[in-house]
Amino acid sequence: MVPNGSPTTTFGLLERIRRGDQDAFSILFEKYRTRLAVLIHYKLGDRLRVDAGVEDVVQEVFLAASRDLNAFVYRQPGSFMSWLARIAENTVRDLARYQDRKKRDFGERVSLASPSNPLGFEPRVSQTPSRVLAVREELQRVLERLDDLPDDYRRVVLMARIECLPTADIAVRLGKTREAVAVLLYRAIQSLKKAGSETK
């Protein structure tokens, strides 16, 4: 059963998808699209963004996720985003390899459902043009606020709030103690809140 009884939680949506509900995949895609786009924006960096748009990579990540969804095991809140982050890491790494080989094309970019993947899920465009624009503007505001942070603050926020990594894993990645990571994250979040209040 769904842990909190709701079919619109990540767990509930995953269960619906496994029962063949394609609408649930569309909802799940939209639920994670902005967070994934933020993460991919920073993983690509300036060099890779020249050849690959963030949205193209988001589509690639969800295509890969749709193919491997049966292998994913929901363990706790945040585990699905962590799984998507690992797929994004691999996708960006593959893109970097292609670019390093002087290949301008990121392989065959396919939509979630395509001639080569006719059974794949395809998010339906259910948003109005004004809603799509609002989402893009929100993404831009988030990126601007993150760009204004010092590098160490931005990295810890991405790992903790976007990738949903546990503090112990962040500590290993940053080469810091868990306590130092907790303090760094607290300061980073306070800085984000301050920046947000100043822009209102």
TORVEXMAR-780693 format. One record per residue (C-alpha): residue number from 1; residue in three letters; x, y, z. Coordinates in Angstrom, 1 decimal. Example, Ala and Ser with C-alpha at 12.3 -4.5 7.8 and 13.67 -1.06 7.14 Angstrom:
> 1|ala|12.3|-4.5|7.8
> 2|ser|13.7|-1.1|7.1
***
This chain:
> 1|met|0.0|0.0|0.0
> 2|val|1.0|3.6|-0.4
> 3|pro|2.8|4.7|2.8
> 4|asn|0.6|7.8|3.4
> 5|gly|-2.5|6.5|1.5
> 6|ser|-2.3|8.9|-1.4
> 7|pro|-2.0|7.8|-5.0
> 8|thr|-0.3|11.1|-5.9
> 9|thr|2.8|10.6|-3.7
> 10|thr|5.9|9.4|-5.5
> 11|phe|5.3|5.9|-4.2
> 12|gly|1.7|6.0|-5.2
> 13|leu|2.5|7.2|-8.7
> 14|leu|5.1|4.5|-9.1
> 15|glu|2.6|1.9|-8.1
> 16|arg|0.1|3.3|-10.6
> 17|ile|2.7|3.3|-13.4
> 18|arg|3.5|-0.3|-12.7
> 19|arg|-0.1|-1.1|-13.2
> 20|gly|0.0|0.5|-16.6
> 21|asp|-1.3|4.0|-15.8
> 22|gln|0.4|6.3|-18.3
> 23|asp|-1.2|9.4|-16.8
> 24|ala|0.7|8.7|-13.6
> 25|phe|4.0|8.8|-15.5
> 26|ser|3.1|12.2|-16.8
> 27|ile|2.3|13.4|-13.3
> 28|leu|5.6|11.9|-12.0
> 29|phe|7.5|13.5|-14.8
> 30|glu|6.1|17.0|-14.1
> 31|lys|6.7|16.5|-10.3
> 32|tyr|10.4|16.0|-10.8
> 33|arg|11.1|17.9|-14.0
> 34|thr|12.2|21.2|-12.4
> 35|arg|14.4|19.7|-9.7
> 36|leu|16.0|17.4|-12.3
> 37|ala|16.5|20.4|-14.7
> 38|val|18.3|22.3|-11.9
> 39|leu|20.6|19.4|-11.2
> 40|ile|21.4|18.7|-14.8
> 41|his|22.1|22.4|-15.5
> 42|tyr|24.9|22.3|-13.0
> 43|lys|26.1|18.8|-13.9
> 44|leu|26.4|19.9|-17.6
> 45|gly|28.4|23.0|-16.9
> 46|asp|29.0|25.7|-19.4
> 47|arg|31.0|23.5|-21.8
> 48|leu|28.5|20.8|-22.3
> 49|arg|25.5|23.1|-22.3
> 50|val|26.8|24.5|-25.6
> 51|asp|25.9|21.2|-27.3
> 52|ala|23.1|19.8|-25.2
> 53|gly|20.1|21.6|-23.9
> 54|val|19.1|20.9|-20.3
> 55|glu|15.6|19.9|-21.4
> 56|asp|17.0|17.3|-23.9
> 57|val|19.0|15.7|-21.1
> 58|val|16.0|15.7|-18.8
> 59|gln|14.1|13.8|-21.6
> 60|glu|17.0|11.3|-21.9
> 61|val|17.0|10.7|-18.1
> 62|phe|13.3|10.1|-18.0
> 63|leu|13.6|7.8|-21.0
> 64|ala|16.2|5.8|-19.2
> 65|ala|14.1|5.8|-16.0
> 66|ser|11.0|4.6|-17.9
> 67|arg|13.1|1.6|-19.3
> 68|asp|14.5|0.6|-15.9
> 69|leu|11.6|1.5|-13.7
> 70|asn|10.9|-2.1|-12.7
> 71|ala|14.5|-2.3|-11.3
> 72|phe|13.8|0.7|-9.0
> 73|val|13.0|-0.1|-5.4
> 74|tyr|11.3|2.6|-3.3
> 75|arg|13.0|2.7|0.1
> 76|gln|12.2|6.1|1.6
> 77|pro|11.2|9.7|0.6
> 78|gly|13.9|11.1|-1.6
> 79|ser|15.1|7.7|-2.9
> 80|phe|13.4|8.2|-6.3
> 81|met|15.2|11.6|-6.8
> 82|ser|18.5|10.0|-5.8
> 83|trp|17.9|7.3|-8.4
> 84|leu|17.2|9.9|-11.1
> 85|ala|20.3|11.8|-10.0
> 86|arg|22.4|8.7|-10.6
> 87|ile|20.9|8.3|-14.1
> 88|ala|21.5|11.9|-14.8
> 89|glu|25.2|11.5|-13.7
> 90|asn|25.6|8.6|-16.2
> 91|thr|23.8|10.5|-18.9
> 92|val|26.0|13.6|-18.5
> 93|arg|29.1|11.4|-18.4
> 94|asp|28.1|9.7|-21.7
> 95|leu|27.5|13.1|-23.2
> 96|ala|30.9|14.3|-22.1
> 97|arg|32.5|11.2|-23.7
> 98|tyr|30.7|12.0|-27.0
> 99|gln|31.9|15.6|-26.9
> 100|asp|35.4|14.6|-26.1
> 101|arg|35.4|12.4|-29.2
> 102|lys|34.4|15.5|-31.2
> 103|lys|30.9|14.1|-31.9
> 104|arg|28.5|17.0|-32.1
> 105|asp|25.4|14.9|-31.7
> 106|phe|24.3|13.4|-28.4
> 107|gly|23.4|10.2|-30.0
> 108|glu|19.9|9.6|-31.2
> 109|arg|17.7|11.8|-29.1
> 110|val|14.4|10.1|-28.8
> 111|ser|11.3|11.1|-26.9
> 112|leu|10.0|8.9|-24.2
> 113|ala|7.8|7.1|-26.7
> 114|ser|9.3|6.7|-30.2
> 115|pro|9.5|4.3|-33.1
> 116|ser|12.3|2.5|-31.4
> 117|asn|10.5|2.6|-28.1
> 118|pro|6.8|2.4|-29.0
> 119|leu|5.8|1.1|-25.5
> 120|gly|7.5|3.9|-23.7
> 121|phe|5.7|6.4|-21.6
> 122|glu|5.1|9.8|-23.1
> 123|pro|4.3|12.7|-20.8
> 124|arg|1.2|14.5|-22.1
> 125|val|1.4|18.2|-22.4
> 126|ser|-1.4|19.1|-20.0
> 127|gln|-0.2|22.6|-19.2
> 128|thr|-1.3|25.8|-20.8
> 129|pro|1.3|27.9|-22.5
> 130|ser|1.1|30.4|-19.6
> 131|arg|1.8|27.6|-17.1
> 132|val|4.8|26.4|-19.2
> 133|leu|6.2|29.9|-19.2
> 134|ala|5.6|30.2|-15.4
> 135|val|7.5|26.9|-14.9
> 136|arg|10.4|28.2|-17.0
> 137|glu|10.5|31.5|-15.1
> 138|glu|10.5|29.6|-11.8
> 139|leu|13.4|27.5|-13.0
> 140|gln|15.3|30.6|-14.0
> 141|arg|14.7|32.2|-10.6
> 142|val|16.0|29.1|-8.8
> 143|leu|19.1|29.0|-11.0
> 144|glu|19.8|32.7|-10.4
> 145|arg|19.5|32.3|-6.7
> 146|leu|21.8|29.2|-6.7
> 147|asp|24.3|31.0|-9.0
> 148|asp|24.5|33.8|-6.4
> 149|leu|25.6|31.3|-3.7
> 150|pro|29.3|30.6|-3.0
> 151|asp|30.4|27.3|-4.6
> 152|asp|30.5|25.3|-1.4
> 153|tyr|27.0|26.5|-0.4
> 154|arg|25.6|25.7|-3.9
> 155|arg|27.2|22.2|-3.9
> 156|val|25.8|21.2|-0.5
> 157|val|22.3|22.5|-1.4
> 158|leu|22.3|20.5|-4.7
> 159|met|23.4|17.4|-2.9
> 160|ala|21.0|17.7|0.1
> 161|arg|17.9|19.3|-1.5
> 162|ile|18.0|18.3|-5.1
> 163|glu|19.8|14.9|-5.1
> 164|cys|18.4|14.0|-1.7
> 165|leu|21.6|12.5|-0.5
> 166|pro|21.9|11.6|3.2
> 167|thr|24.3|13.8|5.3
> 168|ala|26.8|10.9|5.6
> 169|asp|27.1|10.6|1.8
> 170|ile|27.5|14.3|1.4
> 171|ala|30.3|14.3|4.1
> 172|val|32.2|11.6|2.1
> 173|arg|31.8|13.6|-1.2
> 174|leu|33.0|16.8|0.4
> 175|gly|35.6|15.3|2.6
> 176|lys|34.0|16.9|5.7
> 177|thr|32.5|15.6|8.9
> 178|arg|28.8|15.2|9.2
> 179|glu|28.6|18.0|11.7
> 180|ala|30.5|20.3|9.3
> 181|val|28.1|19.4|6.5
> 182|ala|25.1|20.1|8.7
> 183|val|26.5|23.6|9.6
> 184|leu|27.4|24.3|5.9
> 185|leu|23.9|23.3|4.8
> 186|tyr|22.3|25.4|7.5
> 187|arg|24.3|28.4|6.4
> 188|ala|23.5|27.8|2.7
> 189|ile|19.8|27.5|3.4
> 190|gln|19.8|30.7|5.4
> 191|ser|21.6|32.5|2.6
> 192|leu|19.0|31.2|0.1
> 193|lys|16.2|32.4|2.4
> 194|lys|17.8|35.8|2.8
> 195|ala|18.2|36.1|-1.0
> 196|gly|14.6|35.1|-1.5
> 197|ser|13.3|37.6|1.0
> 198|glu|15.4|40.4|-0.6
> 199|thr|13.9|39.7|-4.0
> 200|lys|10.2|40.0|-2.8
***
